Amino acid sequence: MKSKKTSGSFIIPFLLLVFFITFFVGFFIYKQTAVNVLGTSDTATSFLKETYIPFGTGVNTTTDWADVKGAAAYVNAGSYGAMKKVTFEASIGVPSGNQTAYVRLYNATDKHPVWYSEMTMAGAGPELLISSPVILDSGNKLYQVQMKSQLGVATNLLQARLRILLY
């Protein structure tokens, strides 16, 4: 009687299959951990922190820049450390829908507009407006939201805030 001889020929393909599976799984795990977080460096400890400073709500009916009563906050830029980017965000709406509305941030302590914070909306809205990056003055300053409208018709400030991204 002939005995069946088990050959080692099935072991080699099996080992190759295990090797390739291990290689591809390891490769994909490596690629997932090497992805940048929010466009930062490849190190796992690099994260941006995001914080918001709310200003409040209000209504404006003027054709010239005027403070929105109650929509203000004291901000000390030095308290936040290294800032990557600061933007002013405001949601405004015009119930009549037939005018252009303007909103900006004003440094009430030093009596000047915050550069690049002015934004415009035409139509009814409501719409979230986001400014270009702004630079906050050093020290503890009172920042006030100001608005004006083309026709002096009521314009609603639904919310306003500073968005600060920190390193």
C-alpha positions in Angstrom: 0.0 0.0 0.0 1.2 3.4 -0.9 1.3 5.9 1.9 0.3 9.4 1.1 3.2 11.7 1.6 2.3 15.1 3.0 4.4 17.6 1.4 5.4 21.0 2.7 4.1 22.7 -0.5 1.0 24.1 1.1 3.0 25.7 4.0 4.8 28.1 1.7 1.7 29.7 0.1 0.1 29.9 3.6 3.2 31.7 5.0 3.3 34.1 2.1 -0.4 34.9 2.6 0.2 35.5 6.4 3.2 37.7 5.5 1.2 39.9 3.0 -1.8 40.3 5.3 0.6 41.4 8.2 2.4 43.8 5.9 -0.8 45.5 4.5 -2.4 45.7 7.9 0.7 47.3 9.4 1.0 49.7 6.4 -2.6 50.9 6.8 -2.2 51.4 10.6 1.0 53.4 9.9 -0.8 55.6 7.3 -3.7 56.3 9.7 -1.4 57.5 12.5 0.7 59.7 10.1 -2.3 61.9 9.1 -1.9 65.6 10.0 -4.3 67.0 12.6 -5.9 70.3 11.4 -3.0 70.9 9.1 -0.3 70.8 11.8 2.9 68.8 12.0 3.0 65.0 12.1 3.6 64.9 15.8 0.7 63.4 17.8 0.9 66.2 20.4 0.1 69.1 18.0 -3.5 70.2 18.4 -5.2 73.6 17.9 -7.5 74.7 20.7 -10.6 76.6 19.8 -12.4 79.0 22.1 -15.3 81.5 21.6 -16.1 84.8 23.3 -19.8 85.7 23.0 -21.0 89.3 22.7 -24.8 89.0 22.7 -27.7 90.0 20.6 -29.6 93.2 19.8 -31.3 95.5 17.2 -30.0 98.5 15.2 -32.1 101.1 13.3 -29.4 103.6 12.3 -27.7 104.6 9.0 -24.5 105.4 10.8 -22.3 103.2 13.0 -23.9 102.7 16.4 -23.3 100.4 19.3 -25.6 97.5 19.7 -26.6 97.9 23.3 -25.5 95.0 25.5 -23.4 93.3 22.8 -19.9 93.9 24.3 -17.3 92.0 26.2 -13.9 92.7 27.9 -11.1 90.7 26.3 -7.5 90.5 27.4 -5.6 89.1 24.5 -2.6 88.2 26.7 -4.7 85.7 28.6 -5.0 83.4 25.7 -1.3 82.7 24.9 -0.2 82.1 21.4 -3.0 82.8 19.0 -3.0 81.3 15.5 -6.1 83.1 14.2 -8.9 85.3 15.5 -12.1 86.0 13.6 -15.2 88.0 14.3 -18.4 86.1 13.6 -22.0 87.6 13.5 -25.4 86.3 12.5 -27.6 89.1 11.3 -31.0 89.4 9.6 -33.1 92.1 8.1 -36.8 91.4 8.7 -37.9 93.6 5.8 -35.3 92.0 3.5 -34.8 95.1 1.4 -31.5 96.7 2.5 -27.8 96.2 3.1 -26.7 95.7 6.7 -23.2 96.2 8.1 -21.6 94.9 11.3 -18.2 95.4 12.8 -16.3 95.1 16.1 -15.2 98.3 17.8 -12.5 98.7 20.4 -14.4 101.0 22.8 -11.4 101.3 25.2 -9.0 102.8 22.6 -11.9 104.2 20.4 -11.2 102.6 17.0 -12.7 99.9 14.8 -11.0 96.5 14.9 -9.2 96.2 11.6 -10.7 93.7 9.1 -13.8 93.0 11.3 -16.3 94.9 9.1 -18.8 92.6 7.2 -21.8 93.3 4.9 -25.0 91.4 4.1 -27.5 92.3 1.4 -31.0 90.9 1.6 -33.1 89.3 4.4 -30.8 86.7 5.9 -30.3 85.6 8.6 -26.8 84.8 7.6 -23.6 83.9 9.5 -20.9 86.3 8.5 -17.2 85.5 9.2 -14.6 88.3 9.1 -11.0 88.1 7.8 -8.5 87.4 10.6 -8.4 90.3 13.0 -5.7 91.4 15.5 -6.7 92.1 19.1 -5.0 94.9 20.9 -2.9 94.0 23.9 -4.3 94.5 27.4 -7.8 94.3 28.8 -10.1 96.0 26.2 -13.8 96.5 25.9 -14.9 95.3 22.5 -18.3 96.5 21.3 -20.4 95.3 18.3 -21.5 98.1 16.1 -24.0 98.0 13.2 -25.6 100.3 10.6 -28.0 99.8 7.7 -28.5 101.3 4.3 -32.1 102.5 5.0 -32.2 102.7 8.8 -34.7 99.8 8.9 -34.4 97.4 11.9 -31.5 95.0 11.6 -31.3 92.1 14.0 -28.0 90.9 15.6 -28.9 87.3 16.3 -25.4 86.4 17.8 -21.9 87.7 17.7 -18.7 86.2 18.9 -14.9 86.1 18.6 -13.5 82.7 17.5 -9.9 82.2 18.7 -7.7 79.4 17.5 -4.7 78.8 19.8 -1.6 76.8 19.1 
